[in-house]
Amino acid sequence: MAQKNKVTFEVRIDETLYRKLLGVADREKATVNNHMLKLIRTNVEYSERIHGKIDVSKYPVDVPSDENAEG
C-alpha cells in the first residue's frame, strides 16, 4: 500500500554506478531508497539556497490515492 503523498518513479542507472550506490548506502548503514532521498533533499536544499525557493505549484504530479482511506 502506498503511503499518502508519496510518489514512486523509476530511475535508469548504469549497473556499475548502481553497485557503487549500493556500496555507499551500505557504508552509511542506509537503504538505497533512504540514501537516494538524502541525496535528493541535499540537492534541492542547495538549489534553493542558490536560486531561491521552488514554487511546487508549477509542477503538478499525480499522487496515487489510498483506496482504503475513509473520506
C-alpha positions, 0 to 999 in steps of 0.5 A, a space after each residue: 500500500 502506498 503511503 499518502 503523498 508519496 510518489 514512486 518513479 523509476 530511475 535508469 542507472 548504469 549497473 556499475 554506478 548502481 553497485 557503487 550506490 549500493 556500496 555507499 548506502 551500505 557504508 552509511 548503514 542506509 537503504 538505497 531508497 533512504 540514501 537516494 532521498 538524502 541525496 535528493 533533499 541535499 540537492 534541492 536544499 542547495 538549489 534553493 539556497 542558490 536560486 531561491 525557493 521552488 514554487 511546487 505549484 508549477 509542477 503538478 504530479 499525480 499522487 496515487 490515492 489510498 483506496 482504503 482511506 475513509 473520506 
